[in-house]
Amino acid sequence: MAITVVRFLYQDEARWGVVHQGRVALLPGRYASTADFINEGMVAAQASTPQQALLDLALVTLLSPITSDRQFLCQGINYASHVRESGMDPARIGFNTLFTKAPSSLASAHDDVVRPAHVRLLDYEIELGLVMKRPLRAAATIGSGELHHWLAGITIVNDISARDVQLPQGQFYKGKSYRTFGPAGPYLLLLDAAEWLRWPELRMRLAVNGQPRQDSLCGDMIFKPHQTLTEVSGLHDLEPGDLIATGTPAGCAARAPGKLVMWIMKHFMSDATKWRLFIQKGLSNPAYLQPGDVVTATIRSDDGRLDLGEQRNRVVAA
């Protein structure tokens, strides 16, 4: 049975607990990082009972369940629907797009998202976050039924993106790594072997000011979690608590122009002109986030048995 874990402030200290029907059971250990919790606290979380839940979840200040000392890896264009809205053919995506976000971009599920003064095209991307359980320090081939050996749990990630930095400059890291650009949580949901097989059934929903923007099943992923773990294992080490954000579905504010416009831009415009027009057009797109907007995001199975909670982040100006 899935275990709902939270990290929160308790008596001015970051602590860990397990959620039972709207209340939190404080875990006895003091785990300084997500890695420490996974290495030392999962047994206590599994033993937690409703009778130990003495704190009201609604009254605690939640923190990101992923601490900023962990790696923050990401996949791009990994949902067929998002590939299509980006002007490409999913059948022609021949490789897994991998990049990193700064761990200092991590924020809680309820923190404000701060839009830097120079950013005008601020976008959202709901993503399923995978959290490592074991070190992965050598190339390995991981099967689809082996996720429970390597992964501890899942969490919601919103990959906030400054499109007018990311795209014109061709810098994913720079456009996605500003502080607060990585809301994570509220929950770290620990899964057993059978529950890991249900990840394709998880439904991601994101809304802005109550208006639905994204709604998709995780099964729309192009490169699946076991394939990504296999590939990353051949590149570099992964450690307990490291986070992998697995891409976003259709519905982002940024959209590709039509094929004719793209052809004209490619053959008759300089890069500087192309991106100047992209930014001008984006400024008239009301889907981009503005100060005062509230972004809500959920991931859960349709039967409600796997529920990662709800993010609620307000956009503010720097």
N, C-alpha and C positions, 0 to 999 in steps of 0.2 A: 504494500500500500504506500502511495506517495506520501512523503513527509515534507511539510511546509516549513521552511526555515527562514527566519528573518534576522537581520542585524540591526540594532537599534541603540539609541542612547538610553542608558539607565544610570541614574545618579552621576551624570556627567562623564560617563564612561561608555565606550562602545562594547556592547555585549551581544550574545547570540541567544536565540530562543526558538521554540517550536510553536506554531500556531495550532490551536485546537478550538474550532467553532467560535472564532472571534476573540479568543483570549490567548495570551502568550505564556508559555512555560519557560522561565529563565533557565538556561543551561548553567551548570555550576562552573564550568571552565572559563577561563579568560583567554580567548583566542585572538591574537593580535592581527591576524590576517586570514584571508579566505583559505590559504594553504594550511594554516594552523588548525582551522576548524575542520577541514577535510581530513587532515592527518590525525587529529587528536579528539575531535568532537562528534564525529558521525555516529559512533556507538551510543553516546549519551543522547543524541537526537533520536535515534531509533528506539531508545528505551523510554522516551518522554511519554507522559500520560496526561489525559485531560485534567485529572485531579491536581496536577502541578501547575496548571495554567491560572495564575493569579493576577495577571496584568491584562488590562483592557487594550486590545490591539488598536482601537481607534484613538487612544490617548498617548501612545508612544510615538517618538520621533524616529521614523525609519531611516536607515542609511543604506547605501548601496551594498548588496551582499558580495560584491566583488571589490576587493581592496586595491588601492592604486599601486601596490607593489607587484601586481600580476601583469602578464602579457595580455594585450587586447588586440586580437587578430580579427580580420574581417574578410568576408567574401563579397565580391561585386558581381553584378548582373547574373545572379544565381537563381532567379525565378523566371520561368518562361513568359509570364505575363509582363514582367518588368522589362525583359529583353525586347518584347514586341513594342511596348510603349516608348522604348529608347531608339526605335527605328531599325532594329536588327531582327534576324531570323534565329529563333532558339535552336533550330536544327544545325545551325552553322557556328554555334559556340563550341569551339574545339578545345578550350582550355579553361581551367579554374582560375578566376581572377582573385588573387590574394593580396592583401595589404594590411597595414597596421594603423590603429589609432593610438594617440598618446593615452596612457593609463590615467593621466591627470585630467582627462576629459570626463572621467566617470563622475556621475552625480546620482542622487537618490531618485526614487520614483516620484517624489513630490517636490524636488528642488525646482527653483526657477531656472529656465534656460536663458542665458545671457547672450543677446545678439550684439556682437562687436559693432562699434560705430561705423566702420567702413563696409560692413556686410549688408547687402540689400536683398539678396535672393537666398533666404533661409528656408531649408527644406527639412522634411521629416522622413524617416524610414523605419518602420517597425520590423524587428528581426528576432528570430529565435536564437538565444544565446546558449551555447554548450559550455559546460564547466568541467575542466579536467579533474579526474580523481587520482590517477597514477602518473608517475613520470613516464614520458615517452621520449627516450634519448637515443634511439637508433631506428633505422628504417624498418618498418613493419607493414605487413599486409593485414588489414583489419576487416573482418567480415561484417555484414549488416546485422548479424545476430550477436555481435560481440561488444556492442557499445557499452553495456553495463560493466565490462571489465575496465574500461578506460575513462568513462565519464561518470561524474558524481550526480549531476543534475542539470536543470535548465532554468533559464531566467529570461525575462523580457529585456530587450535592448532597443533603444531608439537611436539610430545612427544619424544624429542631426548633422546637416551638411550645409556649408556655405557654397552654393553652386557658383557664385560669381568669383570665387577663389579657386575651387576645385577644378572646374572645367576650363576656363580660359588659361589658367596657369598649368593645367595638366598635373596637379598635385593633390592626390587623394588625401595624403597624410595631413598636409597643411590645411586643406579645406574642411577637414572633419575632426580636427584635434583641438579646437579651442576649448577652454575650460567650460564645463557643463554640457558639452556636446555629446555626452554618452550616458543619458539616464539608464540605469539598470535596476532591475527588481520590479516590484517590491519583494518578491519571494525568490528564494533559491529552492526549487522543487526537486527533492531527491527521489529518484525513480529506481524501481527494481527491474529485474531482467525483462519481465513480461511488459511492464509499462514502457520501457525503452522501445519496444516494437511498435508502439502506438504513436510515435512522433509524427508520422505523416497525417494523422487525424487532427492534430492541433490546428485550431483556427485562429488566425491573427486578425485583429480588428484595430484600426486607428481612426480617430475622429478629431476634428478641429472645431472648437466651439459647438460641439454636438453634431456637426455635419460629418457623416461617414466619408472617409477618404480611401481607406484600404481595408479589404476583406478577402482573405485567401486562406486556403489550407496549406500547411507546411509541405504536404506531399507534392506541391508544384515545384519544389527545388530541382535544379538540374544536376548539380553535384551534391550527392547525399552525404550525411555526416561521416559514414564509414569511409567513403572515398576521400573526403577532405582530410580526415585524420591520417589515412594512409599516405597521402601526398605530402602533408606537412611533416610527417615523421622522417621523410627523406631529405628535408630541408634543414631543420633545426630542432632543438630540444623543446618539449612541452613539459610543464610542471603542474602539480596539483594547484587548482584554483585559477589557472589560466582560462581566459574567456575567448571563445570563437563565436562571432556574430555571423550568421549564415546567409545573409542577404535578405532583400526585401521584395515584396510582390508589387504589382501595378498599383497606381494611385498616387504616386509622388507628385509634387508640384511641377518639377522639371519634366518637360516633354520634348521629344524630338520633333523638328518640323517635318512637313510632308516630304516625300521622296523627290519631287520636282525641286522644291526649295533647297533640299540638301545637295542635289546635283549642281544647281546654280552656284551655291555657296562654295562647293568644292572646286569648281572649274573657273569661276570668275571673280572670286573674292579673296583678298589676303586674309591671313589669320586674324590680324588686328581688326579688320572690318567685320569679319564674321562674328567675332566675340563681342564687339561693340553692339552689333545688332541683336545678338542673343540677350545681352543684358538689358537693352532698351525694351525688347519684347517682354522679357521677364518682369520688368517693373510694372507692366499693365496686367500681370497675371495675379488675380486675387488669391490664388491657392498658396502662394508663398506666405510664410509665417510673418506676422507683424507683432510688435509689442502689444501686450494685452490678450493675445490669443491663448487659449487653453487647449493643450493637446492631451487626449486620453488614449491609452493603448491597453489592450488585453490580449492574452493568449490563453485559450482553454479548449478542451475537447468539447464537442457538442453535447455529450452526455454529462458534462460537468465534473467528471471524476478526476480530471487533471486540470488544475486551475492555477495559473501563475499570478493571479491578482490583477490589479489595475494601476497603471501609471497615470498620474495627473500632473502635468508640468505646465506652468505659465511662462510665456515668453516675455522677457523684459529687455529694455534697451540698456546698453552699457553706460 
